[in-house]
Amino acid sequence: MMDLTTALQKFSEFEHKLYAYSYAMGVMSYDSETAAPEHSAEGRGEALGMLSEQVYQLTAGAETGELLDVLQTHQSELSVQQAAQLRVWKKDYDMNCKIPAQEYIEYAKLINKAGAVWRKAKNENDFSAFAPYIEQIVKTQKKFAGYFAPDKDPYDAWLDEYEPGMTRAQLDTFFANLRSRIVPMVQRIQRSENQIDISWLHQQWPLAGQQQLAKELMELMGLNNGRCALGETEHPFTTGFSRDDVRITTHYYLEDFTFSLFSVIHEGGHALYELNTAPRLQRTCLAGGASMGIHESQSRFYENLIGRSREFCGVIWPIICKCFPEQTKDVSEETFWRTINRVEPSLIRTEADELTYCLHIMVRYELEKKLFAGEIEVDQLPEAWNSMMKEYLGITVPDDTHGVLQDTHWAMGSFGYFPSYALGSAYSAQMIANMRSDIDVDSLVAQGNLEPITNWLTEKIHQFGKEQLPAQLLQNSCGSAFDSSYYTDYLEKKYTEIYKLTDTDKS
Amino acid sequence: MMDLTTALQKFSEFEHKLYAYSYAMGVMSYDSETAAPEHSAEGRGEALGMLSEQVYQLTAGAETGELLDVLQTHQSELSVQQAAQLRVWKKDYDMNCKIPAQEYIEYAKLINKAGAVWRKAKNENDFSAFAPYIEQIVKTQKKFAGYFAPDKDPYDAWLDEYEPGMTRAQLDTFFANLRSRIVPMVQRIQRSENQIDISWLHQQWPLAGQQQLAKELMELMGLNNGRCALGETEHPFTTGFSRDDVRITTHYYLEDFTFSLFSVIHEGGHALYELNTAPRLQRTCLAGGASMGIHESQSRFYENLIGRSREFCGVIWPIICKCFPEQTKDVSEETFWRTINRVEPSLIRTEADELTYCLHIMVRYELEKKLFAGEIEVDQLPEAWNSMMKEYLGITVPDDTHGVLQDTHWAMGSFGYFPSYALGSAYSAQMIANMRSDIDVDSLVAQGNLEPITNWLTEKIHQFGKEQLPAQLLQNSCGSAFDSSYYTDYLEKKYTEIYKLTDTDKS
């Protein structure tokens, strides 16, 4: 058998190769969204296919299996970092090897087809066309979970893919808390007489001003370091290829500058996480975020806890006024603050405000859980969706296009992914509570000095990449295990103030 | 030994892999010039290094050597296309294998260092700092030529790398013609009383107008096909990853819109070549241009023969007026035409006008040839440069920064590359002469109908990619072997008209 030194050397070469492939494929994908000509998809697809095949051969190859076995036998001699690298690759290897190749190929074809069918079904408001695909995807995913995690409930197995360690049991507690505290809160706000007037926003917001605002915002967040670039895409996202090469994107709507403003803050939060991973983790599988939920906690932290705070408005409003002197001349900072915190239950998740967003996620979680448990049939999904939207948000869904068909996730087979969006928000509220015992967050934000805040997050979370599991990172940053009451406390306090709710609103 | 069917199958897989690597590395390189953050070079360099290594292992591997041998033994059974593919890969393989790996690694290090030294030397006007690198590079290149082309003169061997089949003998004839006809022409123009006033150009040309102009120009050239995208870089260039994914770039100078205008036409000419390669050559080594000179003939064709023609001004000037209504209101089409054809001998090659450009190349060719023949010492280069600039262009070179140190090519080891710039112009003049016997070029250009022109070039040149050698492509498109008198005839006729030269100017 190979000795440990040789194995570690081979392992390093293996990771270096994968780093290069992942860099290349990442840039090709980013380029395809930002710069590539419209009809270039087929030729690029062929090239990406070949590179994916190289990656598959490396990560699922017999040689890699042996290498991981050797490292496993030397487990006790590995450093913390090496043990974490082994954990990540072993999970990846098992996933690749335990699912029979032929079944995986069939599944990839199914997903490929499902995407096109979903798009058409959404456009034509035809749930029945997409239904058989949901059926088949869920069936396959349950089968796959049996291969790679035979001891787990299948939905827990998939939750673990996005949020290692997360279970239905924890999520049930989390969402029960949301249901009991946020649903009534939304109802109280709807009944309130203190509604927020946002009519001043209905103006034209020139591109040059929006671009200038994005630039100044990135400076404020410390993203002007030559390691992060801003691009323009249909839907904003963040992608990182190394800690010195992170990209965020935004979209400028001429009729609403706040979309770009908050997408830059949100993606900027993701970017800071990628940028602040410890250099020692570079070119290894541990670079990048620990989980979807932890990553989302960083973007929501900046977007909502910082970006929509009263203190931050004091910093960003003068910059907005500088970028749009004409448009803002009769608007107060207070009005801006209330505008960006307006609550309005609506149909579409991606357009939801801070308070109602998590209720959209709750609808999806309940349905996914029931689907996997066989407690609901696929053809019952639209009705169940609509009834929960009514119950949680007081909203009547007019059609499936604006209801159960709105998201692409199920067509992509991403069951178990949605909860991480809500977890991110909840984690961030718990983090800031703990952060407040170390630094004076509000004063720092009011001064526009975000550096100590980012440093705190780097020390507790960013630097570790995937080396620590989410539970450990929560312990570091929250001082305790996940507890969603921080989140509901925060939301209640904030929105009671904004909407000037009194006890009489409760009735 | 492997049978032909198996060999061809393996060969196809081999090319498919290289297509993917080349696509990935091409996009990474394009992205690095257009979108990547400033400090991302190191991490990307590591990834590119690993991918290059994969490419080297494939193209220079023993398995590939055997494969090429098998195909070689079946030469008579190969199709024209297969034989051409074999020719290209065999040349690449020989180049990779005949140079000892250790010597090649040393050379790569030398070139890497030379780039930084050259940049510093240029900035500090310190030729002596860069001189030892020229010495060492030429010495190494002569040695390498002995490995991969032992029967050839070393400079001819390197010429052949950029322009297959080209020799000093042909270039000597070409440049002798330029010397005898263009040098006196430039002198006559300088003595002429009909100088061109370009003071109207000294205005601000807003970005939005320049972007609109670039867009309309691309439409005019048929580049609005969803297969070609325009980017913005410091120096314009063209790169193609597949016939459905070609990128051109430009640079907008607010003080001179003609720079972007002509860079888009020039790069657009390159792009049309890449876009119109026959689909059957895709994903093979034959996709893309046949040689540097042939590629340059396409860009110069559009830039000068079309773009600076009197007829094209009738089409583009109204568009320019639409993009810049204020700036152009007192300017005539005639003035624009004369402005873009103004001759003014100057120090810097990349800023030279159509007429004097080839004389800059002649200076470089003469020096490269003498260096390789040992007829000049490296430390004599600045003096020789300055004296030729005086002789050919009547220009006094103030310092080496604006003289012998201006170009990056020698630091990159690209000896033998410069002549292709002048060859491209000369080829294009010969091509248009032949094209005129098939279609009425001037009327088509005057109508803004460039499609039949591009179709003609596609039929004679573009479609063949690298399948045919430059000599064959010249035969197709010029109806005869290379003859530079078409070029000098064209220049004489054009500039006699523009500068209204009479016989008395000759004295």
Interface residues (C-beta under 8 A of the other chain):
Chain A: H16 K17 Y19 A20 Y23 A24 M25 V27 M28 Y30 D31 T34 A35 A36 P37 E38 H39 S40 E42 G43 R44 E46 A47 L48 G49 M50 L51 N225 G226 R227 C228 A229 G231 F241 S242 R243 D244 D245 V246 R247 Q282 R283
Chain B: H16 K17 Y19 A20 Y23 A24 M25 V27 M28 Y30 D31 T34 A35 A36 P37 E38 H39 S40 E42 G43 R44 E46 A47 L48 G49 M50 L51 N225 G226 R227 C228 A229 G231 F241 S242 R243 D244 D245 V246 R247 Q282 R283
